[in-house]
Amino acid sequence: MGDVTEARVREVLNEIVDPCSTVAGVPAGMDDMGMIGDVQFRDDGADGRRIGVKITLTDPTCMLLATFVNETRIRLSALPGVTGVDVTLDHETEWSEDRLAPHYRQRLDEHRAEKRRRLLPLTPVNSGRSGKER
């Protein structure tokens, strides 16, 4: 049997980048985003293992649901000794930013602080009006 571990599963799934994190300006993989929940292994009885993964989406209406599920199956199925992958969506857990990996949280906070620093203070725009109603 392959020696696939939970750490390896999380590493592989962290290569799947959440597009919303890219839009935010700080790309992150699924594990850094806190989307990977429970990971389980089960012997298949034929010298292989099935992997079960529970995924929490950052938004329950995420249109990329199928992409996350398919990429998870494809990437984990390619690991040595893996004979099957079961992906379950966690509809009970509501995703929030407290699920972010600490190192990613720090990068995101630094990115946001830099954006605020560049944008503020805002310079008032002179409209040419004196402020008095005519």
Secondary structure by P-SEA (a helix, b strand, c coil): cccccaaaaaaaaaacccaaaaaacccccccccccccbbbbbbccccbbbbbbbbbbccccccaaaaaaaaaaaaaaacccccbbbbbbccccccccccccaaaaaaaaaaaaaaaaaaccbbbbccccccccc
